Amino acid sequence: MVNERLVVPIALTSGPGGGKTTTLAFLQERISQFGRDVYRNNEMATLLIEQGMRIKAAIAAKDWNKVLFYQKEIMGATLENHQRMHRCAEREGRPAVILCDRGLPDCRAYLPEGDDGYRMYRELLDEFNLKTEGAWNLYVAVIKLMTAAKGETRPYYTTENNMARDETPELACYLDDRIEKAYNGHPHLIPIQNFEDFEQKKLEVLRAVCRVLGIPMPIEIEKKFRIDYPCFQHFGVDVRTINIEQAYIIFPDKPDEEFRIRSREYDGGQSYFITHKRPVGPKVRVEVEDSIGWRTYYELMARRDPRRGVIKKRRHCFLWENQYFELDSFTNLNRALTLLEVELTDEQKEVVLPPAIRMIEDVTDNPDFKNYNLALQVRN
């Protein structure tokens, strides 16, 4: 996936001690060498805590009214600075990237689990006229770094490089999982694992950002499997379900490109996108995506390929072994079908499937299972 916006906002997030601050400085230098203006939206929670905000004491005391007050201030400052940097970048008129040190949904990790926390988060988003989907869509991609407190890198975990951090390794792991859960369902969530050599971790993040920006060549490598529909009740991981509708559009002057429009509905919010793809080799294709308004979406429906129906599916998103999976259950085909996809950064990388998944066959190279062809099987 690559985005052709002039200004591309990308969020970097992690549990405590994930190396995010160091990686952001590294990215700022390297991306600017590729001819992109780089802007930073610095982490407002750290800034406000250093200035005296007592949100950590409020969380520890479970004074949720006070926590909500402080979270509203953090979210407001984050959103205001995000918009300010976007205006500055647009004013310059050159290709730019905004590197966001944490995104708005991070605040969900610091609210209670379950229905009470969900209600609080909804109340906070309402303050800014946002739904969950709208908060995700502030960012073209979300790169989530694993905390160093997990796995073999645990001896390297430290809070000494951030005065606002005092989390134990156990709390760091807990918050890491909560933050990951807050973004589960984002259309372009990219998890980055730990490496014994931190330089390798930084390079993995750089590669991920370059793929989003199309530097030097935007490629997408995916694996796709036909599976039995699993029992999510016994799945063992957090699953976020999104309703998707997509159709294929014809542009007579671009016969060699595939155009798709898509709507995504989650938690009462709706967002719309247009994507066009061009194959460049086996398993590899150029994919360009951008958001559109609802009016444009329905106007483009008038250009829909008359041979292909509008696909409707329920997308179940989850992370497993630091890989981001999308499980699509199609609801209006002339047969039952469930497909599982994972996007890889390396064609040789091993795909580890959850034990609850029973794979029927690998259909990565089978054109019959491409959405473009499945649209021919939509029930009338």
C-alpha positions as CSV (number, residue, x, y, z in Angstrom):
1,M,0.0,0.0,0.0
2,V,1.2,3.5,-0.9
3,N,-0.6,6.7,-0.4
4,E,-0.4,9.5,-3.0
5,R,-1.5,12.4,-0.7
6,L,0.8,15.4,-0.7
7,V,0.9,15.2,3.1
8,V,0.9,11.7,4.6
9,P,0.4,11.4,8.4
10,I,1.8,8.2,9.9
11,A,1.5,7.4,13.6
12,L,4.2,5.6,15.6
13,T,3.1,4.0,18.8
14,S,4.3,1.5,21.3
15,G,4.2,0.3,24.8
16,P,6.7,2.0,27.2
17,G,10.3,1.4,26.2
18,G,9.6,0.5,22.6
19,G,12.3,2.8,21.2
20,K,9.8,5.1,19.7
21,T,11.6,8.4,20.5
22,T,14.9,7.2,19.1
23,T,13.2,5.8,16.0
24,L,11.4,9.0,15.3
25,A,14.6,11.0,15.3
26,F,16.2,8.4,13.0
27,L,13.2,8.5,10.6
28,Q,13.1,12.3,10.6
29,E,16.7,12.3,9.3
30,R,16.4,9.5,6.8
31,I,13.1,10.4,5.2
32,S,14.2,13.9,4.6
33,Q,17.1,12.5,2.6
34,F,14.5,11.0,0.2
35,G,13.2,14.4,-0.7
36,R,10.2,14.5,1.6
37,D,9.6,17.4,4.1
38,V,9.2,15.8,7.5
39,Y,7.1,17.2,10.4
40,R,6.8,15.9,13.9
41,N,3.6,15.8,16.0
42,N,5.3,15.2,19.4
43,E,3.7,13.2,22.2
44,M,1.5,15.6,24.1
45,A,1.0,13.2,27.1
46,T,4.7,13.3,27.9
47,L,4.9,17.1,27.5
48,L,1.9,17.7,29.7
49,I,3.1,15.2,32.4
50,E,6.5,16.9,32.4
51,Q,4.7,20.2,32.9
52,G,2.9,19.0,35.9
53,M,-0.3,17.1,34.7
54,R,-1.1,14.5,37.3
55,I,-2.9,12.0,35.1
56,K,-0.8,9.0,36.3
57,A,-1.9,9.6,39.9
58,A,-5.5,9.8,38.7
59,I,-5.1,6.5,36.9
60,A,-3.5,4.9,39.9
61,A,-6.4,6.1,42.1
62,K,-8.9,5.1,39.5
63,D,-10.4,8.6,39.6
64,W,-12.0,8.2,36.2
65,N,-13.7,11.6,36.2
66,K,-10.3,13.2,36.6
67,V,-8.7,10.8,34.1
68,L,-11.3,11.8,31.5
69,F,-10.6,15.5,32.1
70,Y,-6.9,15.0,31.6
71,Q,-7.4,12.7,28.6
72,K,-9.6,15.3,27.0
73,E,-6.8,17.9,27.4
74,I,-4.2,15.4,25.9
75,M,-6.4,14.5,23.0
76,G,-7.3,18.2,22.3
77,A,-3.6,19.2,22.3
78,T,-2.7,16.2,20.1
79,L,-5.4,16.9,17.6
80,E,-4.7,20.7,17.5
81,N,-1.0,20.1,16.8
82,H,-1.7,17.5,14.2
83,Q,-3.9,19.9,12.4
84,R,-1.3,22.7,12.8
85,M,1.5,20.6,11.3
86,H,-0.8,19.6,8.4
87,R,-1.6,23.2,7.6
88,C,2.1,24.1,7.7
89,A,3.0,21.2,5.4
90,E,0.2,22.1,2.9
91,R,1.4,25.7,2.9
92,E,4.8,24.7,1.7
93,G,3.2,22.7,-1.1
94,R,5.8,19.9,-1.2
95,P,5.5,16.2,-0.6
96,A,5.6,15.7,3.2
97,V,5.1,13.2,5.9
98,I,3.9,14.0,9.5
99,L,5.4,11.6,12.0
100,C,2.9,11.4,14.9
101,D,4.4,10.4,18.2
102,R,1.4,8.4,19.3
103,G,-2.0,8.7,17.9
104,L,-5.3,9.8,19.3
105,P,-6.5,6.1,20.0
106,D,-3.6,5.6,22.4
107,C,-5.7,7.1,25.2
108,R,-8.0,4.0,25.1
109,A,-5.1,2.0,26.7
110,Y,-5.3,4.1,29.8
111,L,-9.0,3.8,30.4
112,P,-10.7,0.8,32.1
113,E,-11.1,-2.4,30.2
114,G,-14.5,-3.6,29.1
115,D,-17.8,-1.7,28.6
116,D,-17.0,1.1,31.1
117,G,-13.7,2.0,29.3
118,Y,-15.4,1.7,25.9
119,R,-18.1,4.1,27.0
120,M,-15.5,6.6,28.3
121,Y,-13.6,6.4,25.1
122,R,-16.7,7.1,23.1
123,E,-17.5,10.1,25.3
124,L,-14.0,11.5,24.6
125,L,-14.3,11.0,20.9
126,D,-17.7,12.7,20.9
127,E,-16.0,15.8,22.3
128,F,-14.1,16.1,19.0
129,N,-16.9,14.9,16.8
130,L,-15.1,11.6,16.0
131,K,-16.0,8.0,15.9
132,T,-13.5,5.1,16.4
133,E,-13.1,4.8,12.6
134,G,-12.5,8.6,12.3
135,A,-9.8,8.5,15.0
136,W,-8.0,5.7,13.1
137,N,-8.3,7.5,9.8
138,L,-6.4,10.5,11.0
139,Y,-3.4,8.3,10.1
140,V,-2.7,6.7,6.8
141,A,-0.7,4.0,8.6
142,V,0.0,3.1,12.2
143,I,3.4,1.5,13.0
144,K,3.3,-0.2,16.4
145,L,6.7,-1.0,18.0
146,M,6.8,-3.8,20.6
147,T,8.0,-2.8,24.1
148,A,11.5,-3.9,24.9
149,A,10.0,-5.4,28.1
150,K,8.8,-8.4,26.0
151,G,10.8,-11.4,25.1
152,E,14.6,-11.6,24.9
153,T,15.1,-7.9,24.9
154,R,13.7,-7.5,28.5
155,P,17.1,-6.9,30.0
156,Y,17.4,-3.8,27.8
157,Y,14.1,-2.3,29.1
158,T,14.6,1.1,30.8
159,T,12.6,4.2,31.7
160,E,15.7,6.4,32.2
161,N,15.4,8.0,28.7
162,N,11.9,9.5,29.5
163,M,11.2,11.5,32.7
164,A,7.5,10.8,32.3
165,R,8.0,7.0,32.3
166,D,8.1,4.9,35.5
167,E,6.4,1.7,34.4
168,T,7.5,-1.7,35.6
169,P,8.3,-4.3,32.9
170,E,5.0,-6.0,33.7
171,L,3.0,-2.8,33.3
172,A,4.9,-2.0,30.1
173,C,3.8,-5.4,28.6
174,Y,0.2,-4.8,29.7
175,L,0.1,-1.3,28.2
176,D,1.8,-2.6,25.0
177,D,-1.1,-5.1,24.6
178,R,-3.7,-2.5,25.3
179,I,-2.3,-0.1,22.8
180,E,-2.1,-2.8,20.1
181,K,-5.8,-3.6,20.9
182,A,-6.7,0.1,20.5
183,Y,-5.6,0.1,16.8
184,N,-6.8,-3.4,15.9
185,G,-9.0,-2.8,12.9
186,H,-7.0,0.0,11.4
187,P,-6.7,-0.7,7.6
188,H,-2.9,-0.4,7.7
189,L,-1.6,-1.4,11.1
190,I,2.1,-2.5,10.9
191,P,3.5,-4.3,14.0
192,I,7.3,-4.2,14.5
193,Q,8.9,-6.9,16.7
194,N,12.0,-6.6,18.8
195,F,15.5,-7.4,17.7
196,E,18.5,-8.0,19.8
197,D,20.2,-5.3,17.7
198,F,18.1,-2.2,18.0
199,E,19.5,-0.9,14.7
200,Q,17.6,-3.7,13.0
201,K,14.4,-2.6,14.6
202,K,14.9,1.0,13.3
203,L,15.5,-0.4,9.8
204,E,12.3,-2.4,9.9
205,V,10.4,0.8,10.8
206,L,12.2,2.7,8.0
207,R,11.2,0.0,5.5
208,A,7.6,0.1,6.6
209,V,7.5,3.9,6.2
210,C,9.1,3.7,2.8
211,R,6.5,1.2,1.7
212,V,3.7,3.6,2.8
213,L,5.4,6.5,1.0
214,G,6.4,4.6,-2.1
215,I,10.1,4.9,-1.6
216,P,11.7,3.7,-3.8
217,M,9.1,1.3,-5.2
218,P,5.7,0.8,-3.6
219,I,5.1,-2.9,-3.3
220,E,2.6,-5.1,-1.5
221,I,3.3,-8.7,-0.7
222,E,0.4,-10.7,0.6
223,K,-0.4,-14.3,1.5
224,K,-4.0,-15.5,1.2
225,F,-5.6,-18.7,2.5
226,R,-9.0,-20.3,2.2
227,I,-10.0,-21.4,5.7
228,D,-12.9,-22.8,7.6
229,Y,-14.9,-20.1,9.4
230,P,-13.4,-20.2,13.0
231,C,-15.2,-20.1,16.3
232,F,-14.3,-16.7,17.6
233,Q,-15.6,-17.5,21.0
234,H,-12.6,-19.7,21.6
235,F,-10.2,-17.7,19.5
236,G,-8.0,-16.5,22.4
237,V,-7.1,-13.1,20.9
238,D,-8.8,-9.8,20.5
239,V,-10.8,-9.6,17.3
240,R,-12.2,-6.4,15.8
241,T,-15.0,-6.8,13.3
242,I,-15.6,-4.2,10.5
243,N,-18.3,-4.2,7.8
244,I,-17.0,-3.6,4.3
245,E,-18.7,-2.9,1.0
246,Q,-16.6,-2.6,-2.1
247,A,-17.2,-2.2,-5.8
248,Y,-15.0,-2.1,-9.0
249,I,-15.0,1.0,-11.2
250,I,-14.3,1.4,-14.9
251,F,-12.3,4.3,-16.2
252,P,-12.1,3.9,-20.0
253,D,-8.9,6.0,-20.3
254,K,-7.1,3.6,-17.9
255,P,-7.9,0.1,-19.0
256,D,-4.8,-1.5,-17.5
257,E,-5.4,-0.4,-13.9
258,E,-7.9,-1.9,-11.5
259,F,-10.0,0.6,-9.5
260,R,-11.9,-0.2,-6.4
261,I,-14.0,1.9,-4.1
262,R,-14.7,0.7,-0.5
263,S,-16.7,1.8,2.5
264,R,-15.8,0.7,6.0
265,E,-18.2,0.8,8.9
266,Y,-17.2,0.3,12.5
267,D,-18.6,1.5,15.8
268,G,-21.2,3.8,14.0
269,G,-18.5,5.5,11.9
270,Q,-18.2,5.3,8.2
271,S,-15.2,6.0,6.0
272,Y,-14.6,5.7,2.2
273,F,-11.6,5.0,0.0
274,I,-10.5,4.6,-3.6
275,T,-7.7,2.2,-4.5
276,H,-6.1,1.4,-7.9
277,K,-3.6,-1.4,-8.5
278,R,-1.1,-2.4,-11.1
279,P,0.7,-5.7,-11.1
280,V,4.5,-5.6,-11.5
281,G,5.3,-9.3,-11.1
282,P,4.3,-12.6,-9.3
283,K,2.8,-11.8,-5.8
284,V,3.9,-8.2,-6.2
285,R,1.8,-5.2,-7.2
286,V,1.6,-1.5,-6.9
287,E,-1.3,-0.3,-4.8
288,V,-2.2,3.3,-4.4
289,E,-4.9,4.3,-2.0
290,D,-6.6,7.5,-0.8
291,S,-9.6,8.5,1.2
292,I,-12.7,10.1,-0.4
293,G,-15.9,11.6,0.8
294,W,-19.3,9.9,0.9
295,R,-20.6,12.0,-1.9
296,T,-17.7,11.0,-4.2
297,Y,-18.2,7.4,-3.2
298,Y,-21.8,7.3,-4.3
299,E,-21.0,9.3,-7.5
300,L,-18.4,6.7,-8.4
301,M,-20.9,4.0,-8.0
302,A,-22.4,5.2,-11.2
303,R,-19.2,4.0,-12.9
304,R,-19.4,0.5,-11.4
305,D,-18.5,-2.4,-13.6
306,P,-21.9,-3.8,-14.6
307,R,-20.5,-7.4,-14.7
308,R,-19.5,-7.2,-11.1
309,G,-21.7,-7.0,-8.0
310,V,-21.0,-5.0,-4.9
311,I,-19.1,-7.3,-2.5
312,K,-20.2,-7.3,1.1
313,K,-18.1,-8.9,3.8
314,R,-17.3,-8.9,7.5
315,R,-13.7,-8.3,8.2
316,H,-12.3,-9.7,11.4
317,C,-8.9,-8.1,12.3
318,F,-6.5,-9.6,14.8
319,L,-2.8,-9.8,15.6
320,W,-1.0,-13.1,16.1
321,E,2.8,-13.7,16.6
322,N,3.4,-10.0,15.7
323,Q,1.6,-10.4,12.3
324,Y,-1.6,-8.5,11.4
325,F,-4.3,-10.7,9.9
326,E,-7.5,-9.8,8.1
327,L,-10.2,-12.6,8.0
328,D,-12.9,-11.9,5.5
329,S,-16.3,-13.6,5.6
330,F,-18.3,-12.9,2.5
331,T,-22.0,-12.5,3.0
332,N,-23.5,-12.1,-0.5
333,L,-21.7,-14.5,-2.7
334,N,-23.4,-17.5,-4.3
335,R,-21.3,-19.8,-2.0
336,A,-19.9,-19.7,1.6
337,L,-16.3,-18.4,1.6
338,T,-13.9,-17.3,4.3
339,L,-10.4,-16.0,3.3
340,L,-7.5,-15.1,5.6
341,E,-4.9,-12.5,4.4
342,V,-1.6,-11.3,5.9
343,E,0.6,-8.6,4.4
344,L,4.3,-9.4,4.5
345,T,7.4,-7.2,4.4
346,D,9.6,-10.0,3.0
347,E,8.5,-12.6,0.5
348,Q,10.4,-15.3,2.4
349,K,8.9,-14.5,5.8
350,E,7.2,-17.4,7.5
351,V,3.4,-17.1,8.1
352,V,2.4,-18.4,11.6
353,L,-1.3,-19.2,11.7
354,P,-3.3,-19.3,15.0
355,P,-4.1,-22.8,16.1
356,A,-7.8,-22.0,15.9
357,I,-7.5,-21.6,12.1
358,R,-7.9,-24.6,9.9
359,M,-6.4,-23.9,6.5
360,I,-8.0,-25.5,3.6
361,E,-5.6,-24.3,0.9
362,D,-3.1,-21.6,0.1
363,V,-4.8,-19.5,-2.6
364,T,-2.2,-16.7,-2.9
365,D,-1.6,-17.3,-6.6
366,N,-5.1,-18.4,-7.5
367,P,-6.9,-15.7,-9.4
368,D,-10.3,-17.2,-8.6
369,F,-10.0,-15.9,-5.1
370,K,-9.2,-12.3,-5.9
371,N,-11.9,-9.9,-4.9
372,Y,-12.0,-8.6,-8.4
373,N,-13.1,-12.0,-9.7
374,L,-15.2,-12.9,-6.6
375,A,-17.3,-9.8,-7.5
376,L,-18.6,-11.9,-10.5
377,Q,-20.2,-14.3,-8.0
378,V,-22.3,-11.8,-6.1
379,R,-25.9,-12.9,-5.7
380,N,-28.4,-10.8,-7.6
